[in-house]
C-alpha cells in the first residue's frame, strides 16, 4: 500500500473512478466536473490518496482557501469527497489520510478545517458542529406582486411562461421595468467578485475560482445555476440557486438560494420572478445568522428564519492562532488587555479582572462561532459576571457559509 500522499497526475483517472463509484452510483454527473476547484490539477498535492497496486483505493480531498471574518483573515483547509472502496474499508485508511491532511494543514498555518460530513471519522479527531446560519422559506404569493421584479406591469416580464421564461431564451432572462434577472455570464464575474468581497463573513475568492464554480452549474450538492440582478444597468446582487429535485417529494416544488451577495432588498424584489423561472412553490434562502438586513426585510411578510447549523463539522486546528486572528477585533470592542487568555494543549483559560475560566480546546470553536440548539453552548458554563459579559460582547462571530466553496 502506497500512501498517504498527494495524487500523481497519472492517477487522476483512477481517483475519478473511485469517487464516482462511491458518490455517483446513480449516474447523476461526475464529481470532477461538479467540483472543479477540488479536482483541479494545481490541487493534486491536496488530494490525499492510498494506492494499492496502482489503483487509488482511498481518498480524502482538501482545498485550502482563506476566509475573512469582519476583516480578520485566516487560512482554512476544507475536506470533502472522502471515499474508500468497500473492499478496503475497516483498515484505517481514511484515518491515515485525514491525519496526513491535518499535518499538512497545520504546516501551512491553516487555522480551521471545515468538513462536509459529521461521522465518527471526523468527530474522533476533534471535529464538532459549530456555526450559526439562517434558513428562510418563502412560499409563493407571500410577497405582494409589487415587491417583485416581475410584477407584471413592466415590458417583457415573461411571467407564467414556465422555467427560464423571459426576453432571451438563451439566457433565461427576465426583465421588468429597469430590473433584469438573468443567468450569470463571464462579463458579470468581476462585479460579482466585488459584491461578494463586501460581505462581512466570506471566503477570500478569486475571479478564476468564481468562474470555475459558476461554469460547473453545480451548487454545493446539486444541480443549479447562478443568476444576477441588475437595476438600471448596475449589477446589485446575485444568487447561486439549487434547482428543484423532481424525484424527491419534499423537494419537488422548492428551490434554494445557496449563496447570495449584494443588495438584500434587490434579492427580495426578485423573488416573485424566481418561482416561475424554476417552476416551484417555495423558495428557500440560506444565509448567515448575522444577516439581519434580510431578516428585517422578510419579517413584515410573516417569514422568519429557522436556525441552521453548519452542514458538516469543523476542526479547530490551532486554538491559540484562532484567538490571535481576532485579537485586534477583541481589543477594539473591549479595550486593550480587558480580556486575556493562555492556551495549552487541553484548554484555553480566559481572564477578565480577577476572574478566570477554562474552556476545553474542543469547545473553543463553539464559543467563538456559536452553536445551534440542542448543541451545548460553552458560554452557558461560565458563571454570570464581567468575564462572561466580556465574552458575550465579542462572541459568537459569524463563520462563513460554504456556498461555492463547498467540497
N, C-alpha and C positions, 0 to 999 in steps of 0.2 A: 504494500500500500504506500503510495507516494502522497505526502502532504502532512499537515495543512500547508498550503502555499497559494500564491496567486495563479490565475489561469494563464496558460500559454495560448498564443494565438491559434495554433493548430488544434487546440482542444475545444474551440468555441462551438463547433457543430455538436460535439459530444455533450457539452453543457446544455445546449438548446434542447437536445433530445430528452435529457433528464428533467429539466424544469417544465417542459411542455407535457411530458408524460405525467408528472405529478400534479400540475396545476391546470392543464388544459385538455384533460381527457375527454371533455365534451366537444372539443374541436372548435371552440369559440376563440379564434385569434391565436396569436403566438406571443409568448412572453417577451421575446427580444424586440418585437415591433411595438408592443404596448408600453414597455418601459425602456425607452431608448437611452435615457440618462444612465441607468444602472448598467446596461449591457453595451455601452459604448466602448470602442477599442481602447480609448485612453483611460478606461476604468478597469481594465483586466487585472491590475495588481490588487484591486479590492474585491475581486470575485474569488473568494477563498474556496478551494476545492480539495477533495480527496480523490485520487486517481488510482484505479485498480486495473493493472494490465492495459493501460492506455485508455480506459473508459472513465469518464467523470461519474462517480457514484454518489457523491455527496457535495452539497454546495451551500454556502452562506454568502449572500450578496450584500455588499456595503457601498454606500455612497456618501462621500464626505463633502459637506457644504456648511458655510457659516450661517448663523441666524443672527438677527438683530432684535433686541427687546428694549424698547424705549431708548434706542441709540446705543445700547450696550451690546457689544458683538462678541460672539464666541463660536468655536468650531464644534460641529456635530458629525457623527458618523451614523447614518441611518442603516438599518438592517432589514432585508426582505428577501423574498424568493428562496427561502430556506427549504431545501429538498434533499431527500435521500431515497435511493431505490429501496423498495421493501426488502429485497434480498440482503441488504447491507444495514438494515436497522438493528438497533439493540447493541451496537458495537461502540457507541460513544463518539461516532464520527462527527456529528453535528456539534457536540460539546467541544471537541477539539478545535473545530473551525471557529466557533464563537469565541473561544479563549484566544485564538490567534487574532481574530478581528479586534478584540478588546486590547490586546497588547499593542497592535499597530495603532489603534485609535489614540491610546494614551501617549505613545511615542510621538504622534503627530499633534499632541496637545488638544485633542478633542475633549470637550467637557461633558457632553451628553450623547447618549446612544438611543435614539428613538427606534423602536422595533415594531414592525407591523404584525404583532402576534402577542399572545399572553400565556402560552403554555409553559409547562414546568421547565423546559429547556432554558427559558429566559428568566423566570422567577427564581430558579435555583442560583442563578448568577447575580441576583440582586435587583433585577428589573421590577418596577412597580407601576401601577396605574396612577398617573398624575395628570394634571392639566384640567382646565375648565373651559367648556365650549357651550354654544347655544344652538339648538335646532328649532327653527320656526317652520310650522306647517301652515300654509296659506291656501284654503280651499278656493276653488273658482268662485267668482262673483263676490268674494269678500271685500275687495276694493271697488269703490264706485268707478264706473266707466271713465269718468272724467279724470281720475287719478292716473290712468294708464297711458302709455304711449300709443296704444291702439284703441282710442276711444270711439272711433268710427266716424269722427267728424272731420278727418283730415284726408288729403288725397292719397289714394293707393294704399290703404291700410292692409288690404288682403285678408282681413279677419274673416274667419268662417270657411276659408278655403282649404283647411287641413294643415298638417305639419309642413313647415317650410314655406308657407304661403307668403306672398309679397310681390314686390315690384320686379325682383330679379330672381328667376327660378334657379339660377346658377349658384347664388349665394344664400338663398333663403332670406332675402332682405325684406324687412317690414318697416314702413315709414308712416308717420302721422304728423302732419304739420312740419315742425322743424326737428322732430326726433326720428332717428334712424337706428334700427336694430338689425344687425346682420352678422354673419359668420366672420370671425377674425381672419384677417389676411396679413400677408407679410408686411404690408405698408403700415399696419397698426402696431407692430411689435414694440417699437421704441417708445411710443406713447403708453402702451400697456406696462412696460417695464417701469416707467416713471410713476404711473399711478400706484403700482404695487410697492415701489420703493418708499412711498409716502405712508404706507400702513405702519402703525406703531409697533406691531409684532409680526415678524415676517422672516422668510428665508432670504439670504442675500443671493440674488438670482441674476444671471447674465442674460443678454438677449439671445445668445446661442442656446442656452438651456431652455428658455421660453419657446423658442422656435421649434425645437425638437418635441417638446411636450405638447404644444398646440397641434403640430402636424400629426402626432400619433393618434389624435382623436380618441384617446382613452383616458378617462378622468378617474384617477385613484384606482378603482377596481371594476370599472365597467365602461361600456361604450358611451361616448359623449361628444360634445362639440363646445367650442368657445365662441361666445358672441360678444360683440362690442356695442356700446350705446353711444351714439353721437347726438349732441344737441347743438343746433346752429353750426354744424360742421366740426365741432370740437369733441374729441373722444373724452367722455366724462366718467365712464365706468365700463367694466367688463365682468363677465361671469363664465366660469367653466361649469358646464351643465351635464350632469349624468342623465342619459335618456331613460325612459320608462323600460321596464322589463315585462313584456307581454306574457312570458312564460311563468311569471310569479304573481299569484293572485294579489298579494299585498302591495306589489309594486307595479302592477299593470297600468295603473292610471295616475302615477305620480312620477315627477322628475325632480332632480335635486341640484341646486346650485352649490357646488362643492368647493369652489373658490370664488371670492368676489373681491373687487378692489375698486376704489373710486367713490363717486357720489352715491351715498345710500338713497337719497331721495330720487335720483335718476333711476336706480335699480327698482325701487318700489313703483315708480310710474311705468316702468317697462313690464312689470309682472303680468297685467291682464293680457298683453300681447303674446306672452310665452305659453299660456295654456293651449292656444290653438296651434302655435308653432310645434309643440311637442305632443299634441293630442292627449292632454292629461286633465284631470280634475283637481289635482293637488300639486302645488309647488312647495318643495322644502328648501330651506336655506340653512346651511351650516356655516357658522361664523364663530368668532371668539366671544367668550363671555364678556369681554371688555367692550364689545361693540354696542355701546349704549345709544348711539345715534339710530341704528337700525331698529333696536328695541323700542325707542321712543316713537319712531315713525309708524310702526305696526300696532302699537298698543291701542290707539284710538279705534282701530278696526277689530278689536277683540282678539288679536293674535299675540300670544305671549310665548316665551321660549321654554322649551323643555331642556333642562340641564343635560349636558353630554360630557362624558369623559373622553380622554384620548382614545383613538381607535385601536391602540395596542398597549404596549408598555414602554417605559423609559428607564434606562440605566444611567445613574449619575456616575460618571467615570472618575471625576476629580472633585470631590466635595469642596475642598478649600478653594480651588480655582473658580468654582461656581460662585462662591461668595465674593471672591476678588473681582470678578467681572462686574458685579453690581455695587462695588464699594463706593464709587463716586455717587451713584444714584442714592444710596442709603445716606451718605453724608449730606447730599442736597436736601433730602427730606427731613432728617432728624438733627443735623448738625454734626460737627466733627467729634468723633470719639464718644458719642452718646451710646451707640450700640457697638460692642466689640465682640470678638469671638476667638476661640482657639480650637483648631481641628486636630483630631487624632484619627487613627485607623477606624475606631469604633463609634466615635461621637463628635459632635460639634457643641462646645459649651459657649452659649451666648451670655453676655454680661451687660447689664444696664444699671447704673447706680451701684447699689450694694447687693443686687440680686443676680443670680446666675441660674441657668437651666441647661441641662444636657439634652440634645436631640440626637438620636441614633443616626448614623450616616445613611442608613437605609430609609429614613424618614425625611431626609433633607429635601429631596425633590418635591415631596408632598407639601412641605412647609413653604418652599419658595414659589411653587407653581399651583398650589391648591389641589383639591380633590373634589369629587362629586359623591354625595351620599349614595350608598351607605358606607363608603370607604372612610376610614377614620382620619380626621384632620389633626395633625400633631399639635396645632395651636391650642386645641382643647385640653391638652395635658399640662399646659402651663398655667400656674395659679394667676388669678387676676392681680394686676399691678402694673408698674411702669414698664417692666421688661416685656410683658405680654402686649401691652398697648403699643410699645415701640415696634414690635414685630408685626402687629396688625396694621400699622401705618405704612409699612413698606412692602408687605406680602399679603396675598399672593400676587405674583406677576403673571403676565399672560404668555404662556408657552405658545409659539406659533403653530398654526394649523398646517398640516401637510400640504393639502391642495395638490398642485402639480409636482411637488417633491415626494409624493407617496412612492414607496418602493415595496 
